[in-house]
Amino acid sequence: MESVKIVQDYYDEDVEREWERLERHPFEFALTCRFLDRYLHPGDRVLDIGGGPGRYSLHLAQRGCQVTLLDLSSGNTAFAAQKAREQGLSLSVVTGDAREASRLVEGTFDHVLLMGPLYHLTEKADREQCLREALSLLREGGTLSMSFINLPSGLIYALREEPEQLLWQKPDDLRYLQNLREGEDYQGQAFTWAYFTQPESIRSFMEEFPLEILHFFGQEGIAAHNEDRLLEKPRQVQEAVLDLCEALCEKEAYWSWAEHLMVIARKLGGKL
């Protein structure tokens, strides 16, 4: 419970920081939306579990989807509701824990987004409970979109933003670097309490559930390393980079270039 409170406080303390994150990192948002938009259509019922201040929820509401946002942070849900009102959009918001989603939200949905909880819940049993809850609210044949923090993401961030971090001797930093060297998942303190994982761990986790993987890709494509320089370029250049990201992001050879990994899967029949 303590780790959940750490995450809740992190988002409650500065909602604007998370809202602006996808403005600072627009390739992640644009590429993810390209994939989501293939499956989510006007009139579809969407549940955005761990949707933060509502970037994706609002995008989908603009497309005519019926969206419910569930988030642990009351600051996030209040912010998302205010943004929806400002934009004249219909958005239902619920504050609560992803591990209790079926108790907090009624009905079934055509699509469920799980873009946050699976990398803030550091215990496997909690991630399993979270995914079971999400699937219990998803209709058979519906799609589930899940985000994970890629193990190399901490290194990508340090090399891009603050290489001096490699000289730090903090226990969590040293443990992360050791896990990176040994190819082991990391769970613990980072930007907040978080779980950093790898493709093989994700595949193993997914095998426990009745899901058919449709897409597995790096959400930043190949843009994360040089994003600041790319954002200085004309829009036409940025679009060309985004097109290349879309072409390459499902190739496993390029997944280590991305800070986040996403799986889009279809729910099959079977026991949860």
N, C-alpha and C positions, 0 to 999 in steps of 0.2 A: 504493500500500500504506500510505503514511503516514496518509492520511485515514481508511482503514479502522481503523487502530490507534487513531486519535483517537476514533472512534465506539465502538470496543470498550472503551477505557479509561473513557469517559464513563459507560457503563452498568455496567461492573464496579465503578466507584468508589462508586456509590450505587444499589443495586437498589431499595431502598425508595422512592426518589424517583419512579421510573417506576411502581412498583406503586401508589403513592398518587395518581399523576397523574389517573387515571380516577375516583378518589374526589373529587378537587378539581373535576373537570370531568365530572360524571355524565351530562350531556345527550348528550355525544359517545358514551359507552358505550351508553346506553339506546337512542338512536336507531339506532346501528349494529346493535345486537342485534336490533332490530325487523326490519331488512332481512335480516340473516343468517338469522334464524329462519324466514323464508319458504321458504328453500331447504335448510337443513340439518336432517336428521331423525335420530331414534334409529337407530343401526346404521350410519350413513354414516361413511365413512373420510375424515378431514379432516387436511390438512397445513397447519400454521400456521408459515409461513416468516417469521422476524423477529418472532416472537410475544412477545418480551420476557419479563417475569416471569410471563406466562401468564394474564392477565385473560380474554382471549377463549377461549383453549384450555380453561380451567377451566369457563367458562360452557357451552361446547359439550360438554365431558365430562359435565357435570351433566345435559345434555339427552339423554345416552345415545350420543353420537357416539364413534367410535374415533379419538382425536386423537394426532397426533405433532407436537411442537413443535420447530422448528429455530431456533436463535438463535446469533448471533456471540459473545455474552457468556456465559462459563461461569457468571458470577454469576447471570445471569437464568435459565439452565436449571436450576441447582441450586435456586434459589428456587422456581421453578415446580414442580419435582419434590417439594420439601418441602411446598408448599401442597396438592398433590394427595394426598400421604400423609395430611396432617392432615384433609382432607375426605373421605377414603376413596374417591378417584376413581382411575381408571386413566388414566395419561398417560405416553406415551413421549416422552423428551426426547433431543435430539441437539445437540451444540455444533459449530458450523461456519459457513462462509461461504455465503450464499444463492446466490452465483455457482457453487457446486459442489454444489448440492443433490442432483442425481441420483447423485453419487458417495457421498453420505452417507446417503441414504434409499432404501429398496427398495420396490418395488411401485408401484401406481397408486392414485389417490385420487379420491373423488367430488367433493371440494371442496378448493381451495387458497386460503389467505389469504396476502396479500402486503402486510402493513400495517406498513411501516417501511423495508425495504430500498430501495424506489423513491424515498424522499426522503432517504436517507443516501448513496446512490451518486450522486456528482455528475457523473460522466462518462456520456454517453449510451451508449457501448459497454458499460459495466458494467450499466446498467439493462436494456439489450437482452439481455445474457447472463443476467441474473437472471430476466427474464420467460421466456426460452426454457427455462431450467432448470425453472421452475415449471410451464410447460405440458407439459414432457416427463413430468412426474409426475401430470398430471391426465388422467383418462379423457376420451375424446371425449363431448361432451354435458354434462360436468361444469362447475361454476361456479368462477370465479376472482374473488376480491374484493381490490381493490388500493386502497391509500390513498396520497394525495399531500398535501404541504403546499401550501396555497393561497398564492399570492404575497402577498396583503394580510395574511396571518396575523401577520407581525412588527409591522405597524402596529396591528392589532387588539389584540395583546398590550400594546404600548407605551401605547396610549391607555387601556386598561383598568387596567393594573398600575403603570405608571411613565412618565407622559408626559414626564418630564424627559429620557428617552432621545432625544427629538427635538432636544435641545441638544448631545448628545454629538458629538464630532468624530473618533471612531474611523474609520479607513479602511473597515472592513467595514460599519459603520452608514451611512456616507456613500454607499458603493457600492450598498447595498440600497435606500436612499431614491432614488437616481438611477435604478436599475432600475425601481422602483415608478412613478416619474414617466414613464418612457419605455415602460412596459409590457413589460419584458423579464424573462425568468426570471432568478432569482438562484441562484448556487451558491457556497458558501464557508462561512466561520465564522458561526455564529448561536448557538443554545443549545449546539450542537456542530456538527460538519461536516454541512451539509445542503443540500438542493436545494428551492427554492421555485418553483412552477410555476403555469400558468394553464390554463383549460379548452381553449383552442385547441392548446396544446402537448401536452396529454394526448390529445386526439383524433388529432392527427398521429402521435403515438407508437403509439397503439393500431392505427392503420391498417396497420401493418407485420406484424400477427399475425392468425392465423385466429380471430377473436373476434367475437361478436355482443354488443353492449352491451345489457344488460337494465335497468340503473339507473345513473344518474350523479347524485350528490347531495352536498350539504354535510353533513358528519357532525355538526356542531353545530347544524344548521338555522339558526334566527335567534337562538339563545340566547347566542352567544359574547360579545357586547358587554356584556351586562348580567347575566352569569351569577351574580356574587356577590350581587346584589340578589334575583335569582330564587330562589336557594338559601335565602334568609331567609324565603321565603313558605311557607304551609302546603302539605302534600303535594298536596292537591287542585288548587291553583294550578299547581304544578310539572307535574302530569300534563296539565293543560289546555295549558300551554306546549309540552309534548312532543308532544301531539297536533297542535298547530298547526305545530310544526317538521316533523313527518312529512308534513303536508299540503302544505307549501311547499318542502321541501328539494330536490325534483327540478326546481324551476323555476329556470332559469338566472339570472333577475333577482335571485335571493336568494343566489347562490353566493358573492358577495363578502362576505356576512355571516359566512361560516364560515372556520375556521382550517384545516380538512382537507377534502379532496374524496375521495369514494370512487366507484369504478367497479366494478360487479358485471357480469361478462360470462360468456357461455357459450362453451366451446371448440368450434369447428367442425373439420371435417376439413380437412386441408391441411398444407403443408410449414411447419415451424417456422423 
